[in-house]
């Protein structure tokens, strides 16, 4: 039967061979990771340049003939409209009550004159 020292020595040799076999993989993984990060940094400017080329009259087919692939993610187009806020302009919260009742809704009349306040769920008289 082998001694504890012999078993430990065999274990170390086995571990050294495994580490030696994994070393090239670890080096390639590190290099691959750096390259993927660099590629990701180019996604946004590439997408913008592609969209700009299309806006200038190039078709996707034309760009493909040049070797330009359609970008995986197109850049977002920002809306020029302001976002609606959760509060009214005077800083008051919405008219809904904490009791769960429906808020009053103002409905203009057909002739455009007076408006009637109607609670949601009820019917307005015509």
N, C-alpha and C positions, 0 to 999 in steps of 0.2 A: 504494500500500500504506500502511495506517495506521501511525503511529509507535507506539512502546512507550507513550508518554505518553497517546496517544489511546485505545489499547486498555485501559490501566489506568483511565482516566476512565470509559469505557463500563462496565467491570466494576464500578466503585464505584457508578455510577448504578443498574445492575441490582441490586446488593446492597442499596442503600438502598430500592428499591421492594419487594424481597422482605421486608426487615425491617419496613417500614411495613405490609405486608399481614399479617405474622405477629403484629404487636403486639397487636391485639384478641384473637386466639386465645390468646396467652400470658396476657393479663389474665384472660380467662374461665377458662382452665385453672387459674390460681392461686386464683381465687374458688371454682371447683368443688372443688378439692382441700381447701380449708378447710371447705367445707360437708360433704363426705364424711367428714372427720375428726370433725366435730360429730355427724353422724348415727351414726357408729360408736360414739361415746361414749354414745349413747342406747340402743344395742342391748341391753346387759345390763339396765339398769333397766326398759326396756320389756318384755323377756322375763319378768322377775320379776313385774312388775305384771300381766301377762297370766296367768301361772300362778296368781298370788294370786287374780285374779278368777275363774278356773276353779275354784279350791279353794273359793271362796265360793259356788259354785253356778251361775255363768254358764256357758253352753255356748259352744262355738266358733261355733255358728250365731248365738246371741244377740249375741256380741261382734262378729261380722261385720256384723250389722244395725246396730250402733252405729258401724261404720266401723273397727273394730280388726282389723287383719290378724293372722293367726297369726305369731308371731315366727319369723324365719329360723332362729335358733339358740335353743333353750330353755336356760335356765340349768341347769348341772349340779347334781344332787342329791348331796350328799356322803353317803357311806356312814358309818354310825355304828360299823361294825366296824373294829377296828384292822387294819392291813395285815400280812400275814404277813411275817416277817423271813427273811432268807437264812441266819441262824445260829440255833442252838439257844439256849435260855434260858441255859445255862451258858457261852455264848460260844464253844463248840466248833463247827467247821464240820460239815457233814453227814457221814454215815458212809461215803460213797463213797470208794474208794481211788484212788490215782493210777495203779494198775496196770490199771484198766479193769474190775475184777471188780465184780459186782453187789453192792449192799449187802444186809446181812441184814435180813429183814422179820419182825416178830413177828406171829404169827397166833394169836388166842385160840382155845381149843378150844370145842366146841359147848356143853359144860356150864358154861363160864365159868371153869373152874379154871385149870389150868396153861396157859401159852402156849408155843408152839414157835417157835424161831428157824429161819427158812427162807431160804436164799439165793435171790434172784430167779432164776427160770428152772428151779429144781428143783421137784419135787412133794412136797407134804406127805402123810404117811400118814394115813388116815382112822381 
